[in-house]
């Protein structure tokens, strides 16, 4: 029981520690605008060692250094786009949490719409024959009509 | 819809074209194919876009005050390897014998970047395992590492005479990588004027 409690405590502890460490991070005096911009950029930059966290969320050492660099560049007058370009120049599009819209990501972006279109098309294709599929017998062809007339005419004579 | 209806013009159960029957299977195969491709790829092995670009400007502090520092100027004029390591890095220990053999062979100059180590740790590590580096610089705050798009240690960059990055090796240099990839490339770069 004590062991379990201990384990649970351990599970709960790291985020708290990370938070503390994080709060100590921005040592340099930054204007609120720069800090705001840095957070926005940081949220769209992948922590390259932890894969699915942004550098704002991660407490990996490299993410920490990247956060500092982002703040430095913004404080030096770079725009958010320039900082993003700086990072993608070095780490490729991998570093962007939101992939850019370009040729090799076309399927990624348009795929869902494509699947929806296929689904709608398939649904309509399923519905349409049902409308045709009425219980009324198909109209007679010309040959059948002629045959029928002939039979009727013959019958009338009998 | 009854089974006793044998008049022949009973509505068919479904009037979808027959190929629709294999559509779900085909779709599954396509999506499965995407996953098989996407999930087995190493997400770290992305193209950094740094190859064929100039080595970024850097000036790194020496490991200890009495040692030589490392800067861009050191790389000018000859083909060299720049190896990013750290005393905290387990694969670097694995890579070390190969790196030492490379430095001993004299095929290429090897420079070290001691990445994100506490002061002095890199020097202690090199004393323990041996120092294959012609010069070593300390990158304590990842400045050069980020400039080089480094995601982990060890990573090794092959720099040509003109100071341009020509190859990036992510992970330890093995004997195979050295013999099959790096050494032929170095020979080629050295033949370039």
Interface residues (C-beta under 8 A of the other chain):
Chain A: X48 X49 X51 X61 X62 X65 X66 X68 X69 X88 X89 X90 X91 X92 X93 X94 X122 X125 X126 X129 X130 X132 X133 X135 X137 X138
Chain B: X9 X11 X12 X14 X15 X16 X20 X23 X43 X44 X46 X47 X48 X49 X50 X116 X141 X142 X143 X145 X146 X147 X148 X149 X151 X152
